[in-house]
């Protein structure tokens, strides 16, 4: 699994599904899963706008 260097989204693809960049890395730590970003305080704090899996540190 790779993490996007820009938005931290985790993906198996070669392109980030959120920001469409190809700047991905396998060097990441921690994981947070966001189900409802509109109501999630963690999503707001970390700046995640879409549901999905995100790396905490990239």
C-alpha distance matrix in Angstrom:
0.0 3.8 6.9 10.2 12.9 15.5 14.7 11.7 10.1 6.5 5.7 5.0 8.3 10.0 11.7 11.5 13.2 15.2 16.7 16.1 15.4 13.6 13.3 9.6 8.6 6.6 9.6 9.5 11.4 12.3 11.3 13.8 14.2 17.0 19.2 22.2 21.9 25.6 26.6 24.0 25.3 22.0 20.6 23.9 23.7 20.2 20.9 18.5 20.4 18.3 17.0 13.3 10.6 10.8 10.2 13.8 13.9 12.5
3.8 0.0 3.8 6.7 9.3 12.0 11.8 9.0 8.3 5.6 5.4 6.2 7.9 8.4 9.5 9.1 11.7 13.3 14.0 13.5 12.2 10.4 9.6 5.9 5.2 4.7 7.7 7.8 10.6 12.2 11.6 13.9 14.8 17.0 19.6 22.2 21.2 24.9 26.2 23.5 24.6 21.2 19.6 22.4 22.1 18.4 18.9 16.8 18.9 17.3 16.8 13.4 10.8 9.9 9.0 12.4 12.0 9.7
6.9 3.8 0.0 3.8 6.2 8.7 8.3 5.3 5.5 4.5 6.4 8.8 9.9 10.1 9.9 8.2 10.8 11.3 11.8 12.3 10.9 10.1 8.5 5.4 5.3 6.3 7.7 6.6 9.3 10.7 10.0 12.0 13.2 15.0 18.0 20.1 18.6 22.2 23.6 20.9 21.6 18.2 16.5 19.1 18.7 14.9 15.3 13.6 15.9 14.9 14.9 11.9 9.4 7.4 6.3 9.5 9.2 6.9
10.2 6.7 3.8 0.0 3.8 5.4 5.7 4.6 5.3 6.5 7.8 10.6 10.4 9.8 8.3 6.1 9.2 9.0 8.5 9.3 7.6 7.7 6.0 4.5 6.5 9.1 10.1 9.3 12.2 13.5 12.7 13.8 14.8 15.7 18.6 20.1 18.2 21.4 23.3 20.9 21.6 18.5 16.3 18.3 18.2 14.4 14.0 12.5 14.4 13.8 14.8 12.5 11.0 8.7 8.4 11.0 10.5 7.9
12.9 9.3 6.2 3.8 0.0 3.8 6.2 5.7 8.3 9.8 11.5 14.0 13.8 12.4 11.0 9.3 12.5 11.7 10.2 11.3 8.7 8.9 5.8 5.6 6.7 9.9 9.7 9.2 12.2 14.1 14.2 15.5 17.1 17.9 21.1 22.3 19.9 22.9 24.8 22.2 22.2 19.2 17.2 18.7 17.9 14.2 14.0 13.5 15.8 16.1 17.5 15.5 13.8 10.8 9.6 11.1 9.5 6.3
15.5 12.0 8.7 5.4 3.8 0.0 3.8 5.9 8.3 11.0 12.8 15.8 15.1 14.0 11.6 9.1 11.7 9.8 7.8 9.9 8.0 9.8 7.5 8.4 10.4 13.5 13.4 12.3 14.7 15.9 15.4 15.9 17.1 17.1 20.1 20.7 17.9 20.5 22.8 20.5 20.6 17.9 15.5 16.4 16.1 12.6 11.5 11.3 13.2 14.0 16.1 14.9 14.1 11.2 10.9 12.0 11.2 8.9
14.7 11.8 8.3 5.7 6.2 3.8 0.0 3.9 5.6 9.1 11.4 14.9 14.7 14.5 11.9 8.6 10.1 7.7 7.1 10.1 9.5 11.6 10.1 10.0 11.8 14.2 14.2 12.3 14.0 14.2 13.1 12.8 13.7 13.3 16.3 16.9 14.1 16.9 19.1 16.9 17.3 14.7 12.0 13.3 13.5 9.9 8.6 7.7 9.7 10.4 12.4 11.4 10.9 8.2 8.9 10.2 10.7 9.4
11.7 9.0 5.3 4.6 5.7 5.9 3.9 0.0 3.8 6.4 9.4 12.9 13.5 13.8 12.1 9.1 10.9 9.6 9.9 12.0 11.2 12.1 10.3 8.8 9.6 11.2 11.1 8.8 10.3 10.6 9.6 10.1 11.5 12.2 15.5 16.9 14.6 17.9 19.5 16.8 17.2 14.0 12.0 14.1 13.7 9.9 10.1 8.7 11.4 11.5 12.3 10.3 8.6 5.4 5.2 7.2 7.8 6.7
10.1 8.3 5.5 5.3 8.3 8.3 5.6 3.8 0.0 3.8 6.5 10.2 11.0 12.1 10.4 7.0 7.9 7.3 8.9 10.7 10.8 11.8 11.2 9.3 10.6 11.8 12.8 10.6 12.0 11.7 9.6 9.7 9.8 10.5 13.3 15.0 13.4 16.9 18.6 16.2 17.5 14.6 12.1 14.8 15.2 11.7 11.3 8.8 10.6 9.4 9.7 7.2 6.0 4.4 6.4 9.4 10.8 9.9
6.5 5.6 4.5 6.5 9.8 11.0 9.1 6.4 3.8 0.0 3.8 7.2 9.0 10.8 10.2 7.9 9.0 9.8 11.7 12.4 12.4 12.2 11.8 8.9 9.5 9.6 11.3 9.4 10.9 10.8 8.6 9.7 9.8 11.6 14.2 16.6 15.8 19.4 20.8 18.3 19.7 16.6 14.6 17.7 18.0 14.5 14.7 12.0 13.9 12.1 11.3 7.9 5.5 5.2 6.3 10.1 11.3 10.3
5.7 5.4 6.4 7.8 11.5 12.8 11.4 9.4 6.5 3.8 0.0 3.8 5.4 7.9 7.9 6.7 7.6 9.8 11.8 11.4 11.7 11.0 11.6 8.8 10.0 10.1 12.9 12.0 13.9 14.1 12.0 13.1 12.5 14.1 15.9 18.5 18.0 21.6 23.2 21.1 22.9 19.9 17.8 20.8 21.4 18.0 17.8 14.8 16.0 13.6 12.8 9.5 8.1 8.8 10.1 13.8 14.7 13.2
5.0 6.2 8.8 10.6 14.0 15.8 14.9 12.9 10.2 7.2 3.8 0.0 3.8 6.9 8.6 9.0 9.9 12.9 14.6 13.3 13.4 11.8 13.0 10.0 10.9 10.3 13.7 13.6 15.7 16.3 14.4 16.0 15.3 17.3 18.8 21.7 21.5 25.0 26.6 24.5 26.4 23.5 21.4 24.6 25.1 21.6 21.6 18.6 19.7 17.1 16.0 12.6 11.2 12.3 13.0 16.8 17.4 15.6
8.3 7.9 9.9 10.4 13.8 15.1 14.7 13.5 11.0 9.0 5.4 3.8 0.0 3.8 5.4 7.0 8.1 11.5 12.7 10.6 10.9 9.3 11.4 9.3 11.4 11.9 15.3 15.6 18.2 19.0 17.2 18.5 17.7 19.0 20.4 22.8 22.3 25.6 27.7 25.9 27.8 25.1 22.6 25.4 26.2 22.7 22.0 19.1 19.7 17.2 16.8 14.0 13.3 14.0 15.1 18.8 19.1 16.8
10.0 8.4 10.1 9.8 12.4 14.0 14.5 13.8 12.1 10.8 7.9 6.9 3.8 0.0 3.8 6.9 9.2 12.2 12.2 9.5 8.8 6.2 8.7 7.4 10.0 11.4 14.7 15.7 18.8 20.3 19.0 20.5 20.2 21.4 23.1 25.2 24.3 27.5 29.7 27.9 29.5 26.6 24.1 26.5 27.1 23.4 22.6 20.2 20.9 18.9 19.2 16.5 15.7 15.6 16.1 19.5 19.2 16.3
11.7 9.5 9.9 8.3 11.0 11.6 11.9 12.1 10.4 10.2 7.9 8.6 5.4 3.8 0.0 3.8 6.3 8.8 8.5 5.7 5.7 4.6 7.6 7.4 10.8 13.0 15.8 16.1 19.2 20.3 18.7 19.6 19.1 19.7 21.4 23.1 21.8 24.8 27.3 25.7 27.3 24.7 21.8 24.0 24.8 21.3 19.9 17.6 17.9 16.2 17.0 15.0 14.7 14.5 15.4 18.7 18.6 15.8
11.5 9.1 8.2 6.1 9.3 9.1 8.6 9.1 7.0 7.9 6.7 9.0 7.0 6.9 3.8 0.0 3.8 5.5 5.8 4.7 5.4 6.4 8.0 7.5 10.8 13.0 15.2 14.7 17.3 17.9 16.1 16.5 16.0 16.3 18.2 19.6 18.1 21.1 23.6 22.0 23.5 21.0 18.1 20.2 21.1 17.7 16.2 13.8 14.2 12.6 13.6 11.8 11.8 11.3 12.7 15.8 16.2 13.9
13.2 11.7 10.8 9.2 12.5 11.7 10.1 10.9 7.9 9.0 7.6 9.9 8.1 9.2 6.3 3.8 0.0 3.8 6.2 5.6 8.2 9.8 11.7 11.2 14.3 16.0 18.3 17.3 19.4 19.4 16.9 16.6 15.3 14.9 16.1 17.4 16.3 19.0 21.7 20.6 22.6 20.6 17.4 19.5 21.1 18.0 16.2 13.3 12.8 10.5 11.4 10.1 11.3 11.8 14.2 17.3 18.4 16.7
15.2 13.3 11.3 9.0 11.7 9.8 7.7 9.6 7.3 9.8 9.8 12.9 11.5 12.2 8.8 5.5 3.8 0.0 3.8 5.8 8.3 11.0 12.1 12.1 15.1 17.2 18.8 17.4 19.2 19.0 16.6 15.7 14.6 13.6 15.0 15.6 13.9 16.4 19.3 18.2 20.0 18.2 14.7 16.4 18.1 15.2 13.0 10.3 9.5 8.0 10.1 9.7 11.2 11.0 13.5 16.0 17.3 15.9
16.7 14.0 11.8 8.5 10.2 7.8 7.1 9.9 8.9 11.7 11.8 14.6 12.7 12.2 8.5 5.8 6.2 3.8 0.0 3.8 5.6 9.1 10.0 11.2 14.5 17.3 18.7 17.6 19.9 20.3 18.5 18.0 17.5 16.6 18.4 18.7 16.4 18.6 21.7 20.5 21.8 19.9 16.5 17.7 19.0 15.9 13.5 11.8 11.3 10.9 13.5 13.1 14.1 13.0 14.7 16.9 17.4 15.5
16.1 13.5 12.3 9.3 11.3 9.9 10.1 12.0 10.7 12.4 11.4 13.3 10.6 9.5 5.7 4.7 5.6 5.8 3.8 0.0 3.8 6.7 9.0 10.4 14.1 16.9 18.9 18.5 21.3 22.0 20.2 20.2 19.6 19.1 20.7 21.4 19.5 21.9 24.9 23.8 25.3 23.3 19.9 21.3 22.6 19.4 17.2 15.2 14.8 13.8 15.8 14.9 15.7 15.0 16.5 19.2 19.4 16.9
15.4 12.2 10.9 7.6 8.7 8.0 9.5 11.2 10.8 12.4 11.7 13.4 10.9 8.8 5.7 5.4 8.2 8.3 5.6 3.8 0.0 3.8 5.5 7.7 11.5 14.7 16.4 16.6 19.7 21.0 19.9 20.4 20.5 20.5 22.6 23.5 21.4 23.9 26.7 25.2 26.2 23.8 20.8 22.1 22.8 19.3 17.6 16.1 16.5 15.9 17.9 16.5 16.5 15.1 15.8 18.2 17.7 14.7
13.6 10.4 10.1 7.7 8.9 9.8 11.6 12.1 11.8 12.2 11.0 11.8 9.3 6.2 4.6 6.4 9.8 11.0 9.1 6.7 3.8 0.0 3.8 5.7 9.3 12.4 14.6 15.5 19.0 20.8 20.0 21.2 21.4 22.0 24.3 25.6 23.8 26.7 29.2 27.4 28.4 25.7 23.0 24.7 25.0 21.4 20.1 18.6 19.3 18.4 19.8 17.8 17.2 15.9 16.0 18.7 17.8 14.4
13.3 9.6 8.5 6.0 5.8 7.5 10.1 10.3 11.2 11.8 11.6 13.0 11.4 8.7 7.6 8.0 11.7 12.1 10.0 9.0 5.5 3.8 0.0 3.8 6.9 10.5 11.9 12.9 16.4 18.6 18.4 19.8 20.8 21.6 24.3 25.6 23.5 26.5 28.8 26.6 27.1 24.2 21.8 23.4 23.2 19.5 18.6 17.6 19.0 18.7 20.1 18.0 16.8 14.7 14.0 16.3 14.8 11.3
9.6 5.9 5.4 4.5 5.6 8.4 10.0 8.8 9.3 8.9 8.8 10.0 9.3 7.4 7.4 7.5 11.2 12.1 11.2 10.4 7.7 5.7 3.8 0.0 3.8 7.1 9.0 9.9 13.5 15.6 15.4 17.3 18.3 19.6 22.4 24.2 22.5 25.8 27.7 25.2 25.9 22.8 20.7 22.8 22.4 18.6 18.4 16.9 18.7 17.9 18.7 16.0 14.2 12.4 11.4 14.1 12.8 9.4
8.6 5.2 5.3 6.5 6.7 10.4 11.8 9.6 10.6 9.5 10.0 10.9 11.4 10.0 10.8 10.8 14.3 15.1 14.5 14.1 11.5 9.3 6.9 3.8 0.0 3.8 5.3 7.1 10.9 13.6 14.2 16.7 18.3 20.3 23.3 25.4 23.8 27.2 28.8 25.9 26.3 22.9 21.3 23.6 22.7 18.9 19.4 18.3 20.6 19.9 20.2 17.2 14.6 12.6 10.6 13.0 11.1 7.7
6.6 4.7 6.3 9.1 9.9 13.5 14.2 11.2 11.8 9.6 10.1 10.3 11.9 11.4 13.0 13.0 16.0 17.2 17.3 16.9 14.7 12.4 10.5 7.1 3.8 0.0 3.8 6.0 9.3 12.1 12.9 16.0 17.7 20.2 23.2 25.7 24.5 28.2 29.3 26.3 26.8 23.2 22.1 24.7 23.7 20.0 21.0 19.6 22.2 21.1 20.7 17.3 14.3 12.7 10.4 12.9 11.2 8.7
9.6 7.7 7.7 10.1 9.7 13.4 14.2 11.1 12.8 11.3 12.9 13.7 15.3 14.7 15.8 15.2 18.3 18.8 18.7 18.9 16.4 14.6 11.9 9.0 5.3 3.8 0.0 3.8 7.1 10.6 12.4 15.7 18.1 20.6 23.9 26.3 24.8 28.3 29.2 25.9 25.9 22.2 21.6 23.9 22.4 18.8 20.3 19.5 22.5 22.0 21.8 18.6 15.3 13.0 9.8 11.3 8.8 6.5
9.5 7.8 6.6 9.3 9.2 12.3 12.3 8.8 10.6 9.4 12.0 13.6 15.6 15.7 16.1 14.7 17.3 17.4 17.6 18.5 16.6 15.5 12.9 9.9 7.1 6.0 3.8 0.0 3.8 7.0 8.9 12.0 14.7 17.3 20.7 23.0 21.5 25.1 25.7 22.3 22.2 18.5 18.1 20.5 18.9 15.4 17.3 16.4 19.6 19.3 18.9 15.9 12.5 9.8 6.3 7.6 5.6 4.5
11.4 10.6 9.3 12.2 12.2 14.7 14.0 10.3 12.0 10.9 13.9 15.7 18.2 18.8 19.2 17.3 19.4 19.2 19.9 21.3 19.7 19.0 16.4 13.5 10.9 9.3 7.1 3.8 0.0 3.8 6.8 10.2 13.4 16.2 19.7 22.0 20.7 24.3 24.4 20.8 20.4 16.6 16.9 19.5 17.6 14.6 17.1 16.4 19.8 19.6 18.8 15.9 12.3 9.8 6.1 6.1 5.0 6.6
12.3 12.2 10.7 13.5 14.1 15.9 14.2 10.6 11.7 10.8 14.1 16.3 19.0 20.3 20.3 17.9 19.4 19.0 20.3 22.0 21.0 20.8 18.6 15.6 13.6 12.1 10.6 7.0 3.8 0.0 3.8 7.0 10.4 13.3 16.7 19.1 18.2 21.7 21.4 17.8 17.6 13.8 14.5 17.3 15.6 12.9 15.8 14.8 18.2 17.9 16.6 13.9 10.3 8.3 5.5 5.0 6.4 9.0
11.3 11.6 10.0 12.7 14.2 15.4 13.1 9.6 9.6 8.6 12.0 14.4 17.2 19.0 18.7 16.1 16.9 16.6 18.5 20.2 19.9 20.0 18.4 15.4 14.2 12.9 12.4 8.9 6.8 3.8 0.0 3.8 6.7 9.9 13.2 15.8 15.2 18.9 18.7 15.2 15.8 12.1 12.3 15.6 14.7 12.0 14.4 12.6 15.7 14.8 13.1 10.3 6.8 5.6 4.7 5.6 8.4 10.5
13.8 13.9 12.0 13.8 15.5 15.9 12.8 10.1 9.7 9.7 13.1 16.0 18.5 20.5 19.6 16.5 16.6 15.7 18.0 20.2 20.4 21.2 19.8 17.3 16.7 16.0 15.7 12.0 10.2 7.0 3.8 0.0 3.8 6.5 9.9 12.2 11.7 15.3 14.9 11.5 12.3 8.9 9.1 12.6 12.2 10.0 12.2 10.2 13.0 12.2 10.4 8.4 5.9 5.3 6.4 6.8 10.4 12.7
14.2 14.8 13.2 14.8 17.1 17.1 13.7 11.5 9.8 9.8 12.5 15.3 17.7 20.2 19.1 16.0 15.3 14.6 17.5 19.6 20.5 21.4 20.8 18.3 18.3 17.7 18.1 14.7 13.4 10.4 6.7 3.8 0.0 3.8 6.5 9.5 9.9 13.5 13.3 10.5 12.5 9.8 9.1 12.9 13.6 11.7 13.0 10.1 12.0 10.3 7.5 5.7 4.5 6.3 8.9 10.1 13.7 15.4
17.0 17.0 15.0 15.7 17.9 17.1 13.3 12.2 10.5 11.6 14.1 17.3 19.0 21.4 19.7 16.3 14.9 13.6 16.6 19.1 20.5 22.0 21.6 19.6 20.3 20.2 20.6 17.3 16.2 13.3 9.9 6.5 3.8 0.0 3.8 5.9 6.1 9.8 9.9 7.5 10.1 8.2 6.7 10.3 11.9 10.6 11.0 8.0 9.0 7.5 4.9 5.3 6.4 7.8 11.0 11.9 15.5 17.1
19.2 19.6 18.0 18.6 21.1 20.1 16.3 15.5 13.3 14.2 15.9 18.8 20.4 23.1 21.4 18.2 16.1 15.0 18.4 20.7 22.6 24.3 24.3 22.4 23.3 23.2 23.9 20.7 19.7 16.7 13.2 9.9 6.5 3.8 0.0 3.8 6.3 9.1 9.0 8.0 11.5 10.8 9.2 12.3 14.6 13.8 13.8 10.6 10.5 8.3 5.0 6.6 8.9 11.2 14.6 15.7 19.3 20.8
22.2 22.2 20.1 20.1 22.3 20.7 16.9 16.9 15.0 16.6 18.5 21.7 22.8 25.2 23.1 19.6 17.4 15.6 18.7 21.4 23.5 25.6 25.6 24.2 25.4 25.7 26.3 23.0 22.0 19.1 15.8 12.2 9.5 5.9 3.8 0.0 3.8 5.5 5.7 6.0 9.8 10.2 8.3 10.5 13.4 13.4 12.8 10.1 9.1 7.8 6.1 9.1 11.8 13.3 16.7 17.3 20.8 22.4
21.9 21.2 18.6 18.2 19.9 17.9 14.1 14.6 13.4 15.8 18.0 21.5 22.3 24.3 21.8 18.1 16.3 13.9 16.4 19.5 21.4 23.8 23.5 22.5 23.8 24.5 24.8 21.5 20.7 18.2 15.2 11.7 9.9 6.1 6.3 3.8 0.0 3.8 5.5 5.0 7.9 8.3 5.4 7.1 10.3 10.3 9.1 6.8 5.8 6.0 6.1 9.2 11.5 12.0 15.2 15.4 18.8 20.2
25.6 24.9 22.2 21.4 22.9 20.5 16.9 17.9 16.9 19.4 21.6 25.0 25.6 27.5 24.8 21.1 19.0 16.4 18.6 21.9 23.9 26.7 26.5 25.8 27.2 28.2 28.3 25.1 24.3 21.7 18.9 15.3 13.5 9.8 9.1 5.5 3.8 0.0 3.8 5.8 8.4 10.2 7.9 7.9 11.5 12.5 10.9 9.5 7.6 8.6 9.3 12.8 15.3 15.8 18.8 18.7 22.0 23.5
26.6 26.2 23.6 23.3 24.8 22.8 19.1 19.5 18.6 20.8 23.2 26.6 27.7 29.7 27.3 23.6 21.7 19.3 21.7 24.9 26.7 29.2 28.8 27.7 28.8 29.3 29.2 25.7 24.4 21.4 18.7 14.9 13.3 9.9 9.0 5.7 5.5 3.8 0.0 3.8 6.5 9.0 8.2 8.4 11.4 13.0 12.5 11.4 10.6 11.4 11.0 14.0 16.1 16.6 19.4 18.9 22.4 24.4
24.0 23.5 20.9 20.9 22.2 20.5 16.9 16.8 16.2 18.3 21.1 24.5 25.9 27.9 25.7 22.0 20.6 18.2 20.5 23.8 25.2 27.4 26.6 25.2 25.9 26.3 25.9 22.3 20.8 17.8 15.2 11.5 10.5 7.5 8.0 6.0 5.0 5.8 3.8 0.0 3.8 5.4 5.2 6.4 8.7 10.0 10.4 9.4 9.8 10.7 10.1 12.3 13.6 13.7 16.2 15.4 18.9 21.2
25.3 24.6 21.6 21.6 22.2 20.6 17.3 17.2 17.5 19.7 22.9 26.4 27.8 29.5 27.3 23.5 22.6 20.0 21.8 25.3 26.2 28.4 27.1 25.9 26.3 26.8 25.9 22.2 20.4 17.6 15.8 12.3 12.5 10.1 11.5 9.8 7.9 8.4 6.5 3.8 0.0 3.8 5.5 5.1 6.1 8.6 9.7 10.1 11.3 13.1 13.0 14.8 15.5 14.7 16.5 14.8 18.1 20.7
22.0 21.2 18.2 18.5 19.2 17.9 14.7 14.0 14.6 16.6 19.9 23.5 25.1 26.6 24.7 21.0 20.6 18.2 19.9 23.3 23.8 25.7 24.2 22.8 22.9 23.2 22.2 18.5 16.6 13.8 12.1 8.9 9.8 8.2 10.8 10.2 8.3 10.2 9.0 5.4 3.8 0.0 3.8 5.4 5.0 6.1 8.3 8.4 10.7 12.2 11.9 12.8 12.6 11.5 12.8 11.0 14.4 17.1
20.6 19.6 16.5 16.3 17.2 15.5 12.0 12.0 12.1 14.6 17.8 21.4 22.6 24.1 21.8 18.1 17.4 14.7 16.5 19.9 20.8 23.0 21.8 20.7 21.3 22.1 21.6 18.1 16.9 14.5 12.3 9.1 9.1 6.7 9.2 8.3 5.4 7.9 8.2 5.2 5.5 3.8 0.0 3.8 5.5 5.2 5.7 4.8 6.9 8.5 8.9 10.3 11.0 9.9 12.0 11.1 14.4 16.4
23.9 22.4 19.1 18.3 18.7 16.4 13.3 14.1 14.8 17.7 20.8 24.6 25.4 26.5 24.0 20.2 19.5 16.4 17.7 21.3 22.1 24.7 23.4 22.8 23.6 24.7 23.9 20.5 19.5 17.3 15.6 12.6 12.9 10.3 12.3 10.5 7.1 7.9 8.4 6.4 5.1 5.4 3.8 0.0 3.8 5.5 5.0 6.4 7.6 10.5 11.8 13.7 14.5 13.1 14.9 13.5 16.3 18.2
23.7 22.1 18.7 18.2 17.9 16.1 13.5 13.7 15.2 18.0 21.4 25.1 26.2 27.1 24.8 21.1 21.1 18.1 19.0 22.6 22.8 25.0 23.2 22.4 22.7 23.7 22.4 18.9 17.6 15.6 14.7 12.2 13.6 11.9 14.6 13.4 10.3 11.5 11.4 8.7 6.1 5.0 5.5 3.8 0.0 3.8 5.6 8.0 10.5 13.2 14.3 15.3 15.2 13.1 13.9 11.6 14.1 16.4
20.2 18.4 14.9 14.4 14.2 12.6 9.9 9.9 11.7 14.5 18.0 21.6 22.7 23.4 21.3 17.7 18.0 15.2 15.9 19.4 19.3 21.4 19.5 18.6 18.9 20.0 18.8 15.4 14.6 12.9 12.0 10.0 11.7 10.6 13.8 13.4 10.3 12.5 13.0 10.0 8.6 6.1 5.2 5.5 3.8 0.0 3.8 5.7 9.1 11.5 12.6 13.0 12.5 9.8 10.4 8.5 10.9 12.9
20.9 18.9 15.3 14.0 14.0 11.5 8.6 10.1 11.3 14.7 17.8 21.6 22.0 22.6 19.9 16.2 16.2 13.0 13.5 17.2 17.6 20.1 18.6 18.4 19.4 21.0 20.3 17.3 17.1 15.8 14.4 12.2 13.0 11.0 13.8 12.8 9.1 10.9 12.5 10.4 9.7 8.3 5.7 5.0 5.6 3.8 0.0 3.8 6.3 9.4 11.6 12.6 13.0 10.8 12.1 11.2 13.2 14.4
18.5 16.8 13.6 12.5 13.5 11.3 7.7 8.7 8.8 12.0 14.8 18.6 19.1 20.2 17.6 13.8 13.3 10.3 11.8 15.2 16.1 18.6 17.6 16.9 18.3 19.6 19.5 16.4 16.4 14.8 12.6 10.2 10.1 8.0 10.6 10.1 6.8 9.5 11.4 9.4 10.1 8.4 4.8 6.4 8.0 5.7 3.8 0.0 3.8 5.9 7.8 8.9 9.8 8.3 10.7 10.8 13.4 14.3
20.4 18.9 15.9 14.4 15.8 13.2 9.7 11.4 10.6 13.9 16.0 19.7 19.7 20.9 17.9 14.2 12.8 9.5 11.3 14.8 16.5 19.3 19.0 18.7 20.6 22.2 22.5 19.6 19.8 18.2 15.7 13.0 12.0 9.0 10.5 9.1 5.8 7.6 10.6 9.8 11.3 10.7 6.9 7.6 10.5 9.1 6.3 3.8 0.0 3.8 7.0 9.4 11.6 11.0 13.9 14.5 17.0 17.5
18.3 17.3 14.9 13.8 16.1 14.0 10.4 11.5 9.4 12.1 13.6 17.1 17.2 18.9 16.2 12.6 10.5 8.0 10.9 13.8 15.9 18.4 18.7 17.9 19.9 21.1 22.0 19.3 19.6 17.9 14.8 12.2 10.3 7.5 8.3 7.8 6.0 8.6 11.4 10.7 13.1 12.2 8.5 10.5 13.2 11.5 9.4 5.9 3.8 0.0 3.8 6.4 9.4 10.0 13.5 14.9 17.6 17.9
17.0 16.8 14.9 14.8 17.5 16.1 12.4 12.3 9.7 11.3 12.8 16.0 16.8 19.2 17.0 13.6 11.4 10.1 13.5 15.8 17.9 19.8 20.1 18.7 20.2 20.7 21.8 18.9 18.8 16.6 13.1 10.4 7.5 4.9 5.0 6.1 6.1 9.3 11.0 10.1 13.0 11.9 8.9 11.8 14.3 12.6 11.6 7.8 7.0 3.8 0.0 3.8 7.3 9.1 12.9 14.6 17.7 18.4
13.3 13.4 11.9 12.5 15.5 14.9 11.4 10.3 7.2 7.9 9.5 12.6 14.0 16.5 15.0 11.8 10.1 9.7 13.1 14.9 16.5 17.8 18.0 16.0 17.2 17.3 18.6 15.9 15.9 13.9 10.3 8.4 5.7 5.3 6.6 9.1 9.2 12.8 14.0 12.3 14.8 12.8 10.3 13.7 15.3 13.0 12.6 8.9 9.4 6.4 3.8 0.0 3.8 6.5 10.2 12.6 15.6 16.0
10.6 10.8 9.4 11.0 13.8 14.1 10.9 8.6 6.0 5.5 8.1 11.2 13.3 15.7 14.7 11.8 11.3 11.2 14.1 15.7 16.5 17.2 16.8 14.2 14.6 14.3 15.3 12.5 12.3 10.3 6.8 5.9 4.5 6.4 8.9 11.8 11.5 15.3 16.1 13.6 15.5 12.6 11.0 14.5 15.2 12.5 13.0 9.8 11.6 9.4 7.3 3.8 0.0 3.8 7.0 9.7 12.6 13.2
10.8 9.9 7.4 8.7 10.8 11.2 8.2 5.4 4.4 5.2 8.8 12.3 14.0 15.6 14.5 11.3 11.8 11.0 13.0 15.0 15.1 15.9 14.7 12.4 12.6 12.7 13.0 9.8 9.8 8.3 5.6 5.3 6.3 7.8 11.2 13.3 12.0 15.8 16.6 13.7 14.7 11.5 9.9 13.1 13.1 9.8 10.8 8.3 11.0 10.0 9.1 6.5 3.8 0.0 3.8 6.4 9.1 9.8
10.2 9.0 6.3 8.4 9.6 10.9 8.9 5.2 6.4 6.3 10.1 13.0 15.1 16.1 15.4 12.7 14.2 13.5 14.7 16.5 15.8 16.0 14.0 11.4 10.6 10.4 9.8 6.3 6.1 5.5 4.7 6.4 8.9 11.0 14.6 16.7 15.2 18.8 19.4 16.2 16.5 12.8 12.0 14.9 13.9 10.4 12.1 10.7 13.9 13.5 12.9 10.2 7.0 3.8 0.0 3.8 5.6 6.6
13.8 12.4 9.5 11.0 11.1 12.0 10.2 7.2 9.4 10.1 13.8 16.8 18.8 19.5 18.7 15.8 17.3 16.0 16.9 19.2 18.2 18.7 16.3 14.1 13.0 12.9 11.3 7.6 6.1 5.0 5.6 6.8 10.1 11.9 15.7 17.3 15.4 18.7 18.9 15.4 14.8 11.0 11.1 13.5 11.6 8.5 11.2 10.8 14.5 14.9 14.6 12.6 9.7 6.4 3.8 0.0 3.8 6.8
13.9 12.0 9.2 10.5 9.5 11.2 10.7 7.8 10.8 11.3 14.7 17.4 19.1 19.2 18.6 16.2 18.4 17.3 17.4 19.4 17.7 17.8 14.8 12.8 11.1 11.2 8.8 5.6 5.0 6.4 8.4 10.4 13.7 15.5 19.3 20.8 18.8 22.0 22.4 18.9 18.1 14.4 14.4 16.3 14.1 10.9 13.2 13.4 17.0 17.6 17.7 15.6 12.6 9.1 5.6 3.8 0.0 3.8
12.5 9.7 6.9 7.9 6.3 8.9 9.4 6.7 9.9 10.3 13.2 15.6 16.8 16.3 15.8 13.9 16.7 15.9 15.5 16.9 14.7 14.4 11.3 9.4 7.7 8.7 6.5 4.5 6.6 9.0 10.5 12.7 15.4 17.1 20.8 22.4 20.2 23.5 24.4 21.2 20.7 17.1 16.4 18.2 16.4 12.9 14.4 14.3 17.5 17.9 18.4 16.0 13.2 9.8 6.6 6.8 3.8 0.0
